[in-house]
Amino acid sequence: MNKDMKPTLIIMAAGMGSRYGGPKQIDKITNAGEIILDFSLYDAMMAGFTRAVFVIKEEHRDVFRELVDERAGRFMEIEYAYQRLEDLPRGFTVPPERTKPWGTAHAVMACRSLIKGPFAVINADDYYGPEGFQKIYDYLTSHEDKEKYAYCMIGYMLKNTVTDNGHVARGVCVTDENGFLRQITERTRIMKRNGAIAYTEDEGRTWTELPGETVVSMNFWGFSLSMMKELEEGFPAFLEETLKADPVKGEYPLPTVADRLIKEGKAEIKVLETHDKWCGVTYREDKEDVTSSIQSMKDKGLYPEKLWK
């Protein structure tokens, strides 16, 4: 396979984890000193990925290089891209009071000079499980754009992605009879409540329940190179609207771009379902559960006791 056509893994790691209380992407979760990201890199490598690009803040470069280059970096090609607030199209400037990154679509755009072929995208602070990596790698190496862009997404069962310690944001998916994504709606406050799972859009005044089997997005996407072009071309329109409506906190989210491309008839997004259980440290209280879950998988032989020997 041509090197440029071999899928690259993009890892979004520029967020600092405001609800968690620190840089959760680099918090050690095992006795061997591993972070959640180590398990994503290991699963990706076992699935066939040989190259990963990290999207980070420039001030975190040395920390990530210490954690990644000397471990996974001995087995995979690792590169870094920096998500900068001032990385804007000509004619736009950063609002003086803005400190928040521009969102996940902007994070992926930070890699545009490093990506020459298909790519997958994940969050740095989520454990996704090995099945998703294998499915997305197989899809990206066997599908190409035709009349429509050939994209994919790993779909998780909602009940496998919620925490006991607060609310989470998930993209709630609607698929057609052939398993293609028809619509994705970002719900930013989903939580366990009264023995069920529900979301609110009015600060808890009303709640809407969701079945546990609802398919949701965990920001685990697979794209052809065409997505980079679409992200860049759509960014100015996003800025025009957001700088008027919400200049301090407005974000350019990857699911919103994907949803737009479906509605415009430009893309087909195959939902590749997995029954793996998500683990993540949205809140500091989650860490103990994640550590326990990972150790249990090691005890069962699903992972070696030390990943990067």
Protein Blocks (a to p, Z undefined) as FASTA:
>chain_A
ZZklpccddddfkbgolmnopafklccfbfnopafklmmmmmmmmnopabdcddddfklm
mmmmmmmmmmmmmmbccddddddfklccehiacdfklmbdgbjklmmmmmmmmpcbdcdd
ddfkbcebjklmmmmmmmmmmcccdfbccdddddddfklmccfkbccddddddddfkopa
fbdcddfbdcdeehiacddfegolaccdddfklccdehiacddfklmmmmmmmmmmmmmm
mmmmmmmloccdfklmmmmmmmnopaccdddddfbdcdddfbfklmmmmmmmmmmmmmno
pacfblbZZ
